[in-house]
Amino acid sequence: MGQNGRGDSWVAGLKRGNARSRPSQSIRQCRPKNRILPHFQTGSYPAGVPATLKSLRALADPTRLRIVALLEEGELSVAELQEITKLAQSRISTHLGLLSETRIVAARREGKRTYYRLQPDKAPEGRRLVELAVQGAAELPEHERDQLNRRRVVALRDEQAQVYFNQVAGRFDRSYGPGRSWQAFGHLLLRILPPLVVADLGSGEGLLAELLARSCHQVIAVDNSEKMVEFGARKARKNGLKNLEFRLGDLSNPPIDDASVDLVILSQALHHAEDPQKTILGAHRILKAGGRIIVLDLLRHTFTQAQELYGDRWLGFEEADLHRWLESAGFRNIEVSVVAREEQPPHFETLLATAEK
């Protein structure tokens, strides 16, 4: 962080206040090597150092402030903290070890996992330190993203069906079964769709729109390419799909009446939009109350050649970006997760985001 950040000034104050109490070099060299857990080093402070001073020094670090603020809302595992903060597991484990040693956090095991939480039985002065730590964390630039990622990660943990499908996805293409394929499953699922009114924004030539039209009441395909719209409309007439209509328009302001569709789909279209956040706002406008949005797009990547090869405006998006835009637009019941990763370089990963108006 820069020297002018408020989080740095808060942490620097703690460091300056404790500078005179640092243990001498000879004392540090005599620290014992025993460990409770692989990442919980004990004996980091010489005997006689007050507990409050230990806690202050443990909290004089921006990363540990972030962890305390995240645990203040409930327990999390190391893997969940890693997913939320995007930090290395070894780094998180080290910080948890220092916080555990000073009895700021506690751990519990559940099977092979260890969950961490704030100490529930802290004295009043200990609770005050935690309150100050949470206050300091709120001043850090990572705070908003941490909180968005926390809501997303906890929602995925609570949704057991999501865990199951993630496991299936990891095994599916490695186990042969005659006649079993994602293409066949896709056709099956499309056949059981209710008679919805669907808007396919950024439809291209309309491959997905055609499939949807075979079950849905009406499909409106919107694209900003006149040639794509002409091609898609001609193909729909050829295939006798009278409930599929192609319209020329901008994704951020689609030519569709307010509150008129049940479902909006943005399939690998958002990274072509001039303003992704405005596009999500436009989707919210045309949805009926209780309608849903589904976004399939790329996780942020560094393959800059995609801008020339595929005409991409954006190199994918972070999960927290999608979550924040959906939340700001007024959507609820938001879920964002990575659902696929390509085996070949550059290993594009696909995000799936769903939400309800």
matplotlib code that plots the C-alpha trace (Angstrom):
import matplotlib.pyplot as plt

x = [0.0, 1.1, 2.3, -0.8, -3.3, -5.4, -4.9, -1.1, -1.3, -3.5, -1.0, 2.0, 0.7, 0.6, 4.1, 5.5, 3.8, 5.5, 8.9, 10.6, 9.3, 10.9, 12.8, 16.6, 18.6, 19.9, 16.3, 15.1, 17.9, 16.8, 13.2, 12.1, 11.3, 8.3, 5.1, 1.4, 0.3, 2.6, 1.9, 1.5, 4.9, 5.1, 7.5, 7.6, 7.6, 9.9, 8.4, 6.8, 5.6, 2.0, -0.8, -2.1, 1.2, 1.4, -2.1, -1.2, 1.9, 0.0, -2.6, 0.1, -0.2, -2.7, -3.2, -3.9, -6.4, -8.2, -8.3, -9.7, -12.4, -13.4, -13.6, -15.6, -18.6, -18.1, -15.6, -13.7, -11.2, -7.8, -8.9, -11.9, -9.6, -7.3, -10.2, -11.5, -8.2, -6.4, -3.3, -1.0, -2.0, 1.4, 1.0, -2.5, -1.4, 1.5, -0.8, -3.3, -0.5, 0.4, -3.2, -3.8, -0.7, -2.0, -5.5, -7.2, -8.4, -9.3, -9.4, -11.6, -11.3, -14.0, -12.8, -9.7, -10.5, -9.7, -12.0, -10.9, -13.0, -12.4, -12.0, -15.5, -14.5, -12.3, -12.2, -13.6, -10.2, -9.7, -13.0, -12.1, -8.9, -10.9, -13.3, -10.3, -8.9, -12.2, -12.3, -8.8, -9.5, -12.5, -10.0, -7.9, -8.5, -9.1, -12.0, -14.9, -13.6, -12.9, -16.5, -18.0, -15.8, -16.7, -20.5, -19.8, -17.6, -20.0, -22.9, -21.1, -20.2, -23.8, -25.1, -24.3, -25.7, -23.0, -20.3, -21.7, -21.7, -18.2, -17.2, -19.0, -17.4, -14.0, -14.7, -17.1, -14.8, -12.4, -15.0, -16.4, -20.1, -21.8, -24.0, -23.1, -21.9, -22.4, -24.0, -26.7, -27.3, -27.6, -30.4, -32.1, -32.1, -33.3, -36.3, -37.6, -37.4, -40.8, -42.4, -40.4, -39.8, -36.0, -33.6, -30.3, -28.1, -25.0, -26.5, -24.1, -25.6, -28.0, -26.8, -28.0, -31.1, -32.2, -31.8, -33.8, -36.6, -37.4, -38.8, -39.4, -42.5, -40.4, -36.7, -35.5, -31.9, -30.1, -26.7, -25.0, -23.7, -26.1, -24.7, -25.1, -28.7, -29.5, -27.8, -29.6, -33.0, -32.6, -31.6, -34.5, -37.0, -35.4, -35.8, -39.4, -38.7, -41.5, -40.9, -37.3, -36.8, -33.5, -33.1, -30.3, -29.3, -26.8, -26.3, -26.4, -29.8, -31.4, -34.4, -36.8, -39.7, -39.2, -40.2, -41.1, -38.9, -38.5, -34.8, -31.8, -28.8, -25.3, -23.3, -19.6, -21.0, -20.1, -16.4, -17.4, -19.6, -18.4, -19.6, -20.3, -21.9, -24.4, -25.1, -26.1, -28.3, -30.0, -30.7, -32.3, -34.6, -36.1, -36.6, -39.9, -40.0, -38.7, -36.9, -33.4, -30.1, -27.5, -24.0, -21.4, -18.0, -14.3, -12.4, -9.9, -6.8, -3.6, -3.9, -3.8, -3.9, -7.6, -8.3, -6.9, -7.9, -11.5, -12.3, -12.5, -12.8, -12.1, -9.7, -12.4, -13.6, -13.0, -15.8, -16.0, -16.6, -19.6, -21.0, -20.6, -22.3, -25.2, -25.7, -25.5, -28.1, -30.6, -30.3, -30.6, -29.7, -26.4, -24.1, -20.8, -18.4, -15.8, -17.4, -14.8, -11.1, -9.7, -6.9, -4.9, -3.0, -3.9, -6.2, -9.3, -11.6, -15.4, -17.4, -21.1, -23.1, -26.9, -29.1, -32.8, -34.6]
y = [0.0, 3.6, 5.7, 7.9, 5.1, 5.4, 1.6, 2.1, 5.1, 3.1, 0.2, 2.4, 3.9, 0.5, -0.3, 3.0, 2.5, -0.9, -0.2, 0.1, -3.3, -5.4, -8.4, -8.3, -10.2, -12.6, -13.3, -14.0, -16.5, -18.4, -18.9, -22.6, -24.5, -26.5, -26.4, -27.2, -27.3, -27.1, -23.4, -22.4, -21.4, -20.9, -19.0, -15.9, -13.6, -13.7, -14.5, -11.5, -9.6, -8.4, -10.1, -6.7, -5.8, -9.2, -8.6, -5.1, -6.4, -9.2, -6.8, -4.4, -5.9, -5.2, -8.8, -9.9, -7.0, -8.4, -11.9, -10.6, -8.6, -11.7, -14.0, -11.4, -12.4, -16.2, -19.0, -19.8, -22.5, -21.7, -22.6, -20.2, -17.4, -18.1, -17.9, -14.7, -12.8, -14.4, -14.8, -17.9, -20.7, -20.6, -16.9, -17.2, -20.1, -18.0, -15.1, -17.5, -19.0, -15.6, -14.7, -18.0, -17.7, -14.4, -16.0, -13.6, -16.6, -20.2, -23.3, -26.4, -29.5, -31.0, -34.1, -33.1, -29.4, -26.8, -23.8, -20.6, -18.1, -15.2, -16.2, -16.3, -15.7, -12.7, -10.2, -6.6, -5.2, -8.1, -7.4, -3.7, -4.6, -6.8, -3.9, -1.6, -4.2, -4.5, -0.7, -0.6, -3.3, -1.2, 1.5, -0.8, -0.8, -4.6, -4.4, -4.1, -6.9, -9.1, -8.7, -9.4, -12.5, -13.6, -13.6, -15.5, -18.1, -18.7, -19.0, -21.7, -23.6, -23.6, -24.8, -28.5, -29.1, -26.8, -28.8, -32.0, -30.6, -29.3, -32.9, -34.3, -31.8, -32.9, -36.6, -36.3, -36.2, -38.8, -41.6, -43.0, -43.9, -44.8, -42.0, -39.7, -36.2, -32.6, -32.0, -34.6, -33.3, -29.8, -30.9, -32.7, -29.7, -27.4, -29.6, -29.3, -25.5, -23.9, -21.6, -18.5, -15.2, -15.1, -12.3, -13.5, -10.4, -10.5, -13.5, -13.5, -15.6, -17.2, -20.7, -20.6, -18.7, -21.4, -24.1, -22.0, -21.3, -25.0, -24.9, -21.3, -19.2, -16.4, -15.7, -12.2, -12.3, -8.9, -8.1, -4.9, -6.5, -5.9, -8.8, -11.2, -10.1, -10.6, -14.0, -15.2, -14.0, -15.7, -19.0, -18.8, -18.4, -21.3, -23.5, -22.4, -20.8, -18.2, -17.5, -16.4, -12.7, -11.0, -7.3, -4.9, -3.0, -2.1, -4.5, -1.7, -0.5, -3.5, -2.7, -4.6, -3.2, -2.7, -5.7, -7.9, -11.0, -13.8, -14.6, -12.7, -14.6, -13.1, -15.9, -14.9, -11.5, -9.2, -9.0, -7.5, -4.8, -1.3, -0.9, -4.2, -2.5, -0.6, -3.8, -5.5, -2.5, -2.8, -6.5, -5.5, -3.0, -5.5, -8.3, -8.9, -9.0, -12.4, -12.8, -14.2, -13.3, -15.8, -14.7, -17.0, -15.2, -15.5, -15.2, -12.4, -13.6, -12.2, -13.4, -10.0, -11.5, -12.2, -8.5, -8.9, -12.5, -12.4, -8.7, -8.8, -5.4, -6.9, -9.7, -11.4, -10.4, -11.1, -12.9, -9.9, -7.5, -9.5, -9.8, -6.1, -5.1, -7.4, -6.2, -2.5, -3.1, -4.4, -8.1, -10.6, -14.2, -13.7, -16.6, -16.4, -19.3, -20.8, -23.7, -24.7, -24.5, -25.3, -27.9, -26.2, -22.9, -20.1, -22.1, -19.9, -20.3, -19.7, -17.9, -18.6, -15.9, -16.1, -13.6, -12.8, -9.4]
z = [0.0, -0.6, 2.2, 2.1, 2.6, 5.7, 6.5, 6.5, 8.9, 11.3, 11.2, 11.4, 14.6, 16.2, 15.0, 16.3, 19.7, 20.1, 18.7, 22.1, 23.2, 20.6, 22.0, 21.7, 19.2, 21.8, 23.0, 19.5, 18.9, 22.0, 20.9, 21.2, 18.1, 19.4, 17.4, 18.1, 14.4, 11.4, 11.0, 14.7, 16.0, 19.7, 21.9, 19.6, 22.6, 25.7, 29.0, 30.8, 27.7, 28.5, 26.6, 25.4, 23.9, 22.1, 20.7, 19.5, 17.7, 16.2, 14.8, 13.4, 10.0, 7.2, 6.2, 9.8, 10.0, 6.9, 8.4, 11.7, 9.9, 7.8, 10.9, 12.8, 10.7, 11.2, 10.9, 7.7, 6.6, 5.3, 1.7, 2.1, 3.3, 0.4, -2.1, -0.5, -0.2, -3.2, -1.0, -0.9, 1.6, 3.3, 3.9, 5.4, 7.6, 9.0, 9.9, 11.4, 13.5, 15.0, 15.7, 17.3, 19.5, 20.9, 21.4, 19.0, 16.9, 17.8, 15.6, 15.4, 13.3, 11.2, 9.4, 7.4, 7.6, 10.2, 10.7, 12.4, 14.3, 16.7, 20.4, 21.8, 25.5, 25.3, 28.1, 27.5, 26.6, 24.2, 22.5, 22.2, 20.4, 17.9, 17.4, 16.6, 14.2, 12.3, 12.2, 10.8, 8.2, 6.9, 5.9, 3.8, 0.0, -0.1, 2.4, 0.0, -2.3, 0.8, 1.9, -1.5, -1.9, 1.6, 0.8, -2.4, -0.8, 2.1, -0.3, -2.2, 1.0, 2.1, -1.3, -1.2, -4.6, -6.0, -4.3, -5.8, -9.4, -8.9, -8.1, -11.1, -13.4, -12.2, -13.1, -16.0, -19.0, -17.6, -17.3, -20.5, -20.7, -24.0, -25.3, -22.4, -23.3, -22.3, -25.7, -25.0, -21.5, -22.9, -25.3, -22.5, -20.2, -22.9, -23.5, -20.0, -19.9, -19.0, -21.7, -20.8, -22.6, -23.0, -24.0, -25.4, -25.3, -27.5, -29.3, -32.3, -35.1, -32.6, -31.9, -28.3, -29.2, -31.7, -29.1, -26.6, -29.1, -29.4, -25.8, -24.8, -25.5, -27.1, -27.6, -28.4, -29.7, -29.6, -31.3, -32.4, -35.6, -38.5, -40.5, -37.5, -37.0, -40.7, -40.8, -37.6, -38.8, -42.1, -40.5, -38.0, -40.9, -42.7, -39.6, -39.1, -35.6, -35.6, -31.8, -32.4, -33.2, -33.9, -33.1, -33.8, -30.7, -28.0, -25.1, -22.5, -23.8, -25.5, -27.7, -25.4, -23.3, -19.6, -17.3, -20.3, -20.1, -17.7, -18.3, -19.6, -20.9, -21.5, -22.9, -23.5, -24.5, -21.5, -22.3, -25.7, -24.1, -24.0, -20.4, -18.6, -15.6, -17.8, -19.6, -16.4, -15.5, -18.9, -18.2, -14.9, -16.7, -19.1, -16.5, -14.9, -11.1, -10.0, -13.4, -13.5, -15.2, -16.2, -17.2, -18.7, -19.2, -18.8, -15.5, -15.7, -17.7, -19.2, -22.8, -24.4, -27.9, -27.4, -28.1, -31.7, -32.3, -31.0, -30.7, -26.9, -25.1, -21.7, -20.6, -18.5, -15.0, -11.3, -9.4, -7.1, -10.1, -11.3, -7.8, -7.2, -10.5, -10.0, -6.4, -7.5, -10.2, -7.6, -8.1, -5.1, -4.5, -6.3, -7.0, -8.9, -9.4, -11.8, -13.6, -16.2, -17.1, -20.5, -20.5, -23.3, -23.0, -22.2, -19.9, -20.1, -17.1, -17.3, -14.7, -14.2, -12.4, -11.6, -9.8, -9.4, -9.8]

ax = plt.figure().add_subplot(projection="3d")
ax.plot(x, y, z, "-o")
ax.set_aspect("equal")
plt.show()
